[in-house]
Amino acid sequence: MAAQVLIIATPIWLGQPSSVCKMVLERLDAELSETDAKGRLRTYGKVAGVAVVGNEDGAHHTIGEVQQALNEVGFTIAAAAATYWVGEALHTVDYRDAGPKPDTTGRTTKALALNTAHLARLLADQPYPPPDAKGAGVGPSRE
């Protein structure tokens, strides 16, 4: 909780985030009941990004699923806060063994890092306002 930035990196398994990734997201759900002294979720003001690798399709779906879950528990997602590399389907070449990487992967990874750090600095200087007396601004409703 001391970190201002959280990057979730996951492989794609059957077009989905890994079970370990899902377990982390499920455990973050507990943060919905934790607030700071001003009544904000403790994750407010923290920024998250997503990195995905795999040898099959599904990167955009996986990114969307993980980003939505992170936002749901209070993290802010910067513009272009995702990167991915997907190798050829049904092959065994991993990212680390793939030789030269596409320029697009390098550019999106750099954008993720720059935009996420920039937004974290902005939110550290100007945090989200505390919720109003009726609880608006605290997070998603469970009703």
Buried (B, 14 or more C-beta within 10 A) or exposed (E): EEEBBBBBBBBBBEEBBBEEBBEBBEEBEEBBEEBEEEBBBBBBBBBBBBBBBBBBEBBEBBBEBBBEBBBBBBBBBBEBBBBBBBBEEEEEEEBEEBEEEEEEBEEBBEBBBEBBBEBBEBBEEEEBEBBEEEEEBBBEEEE
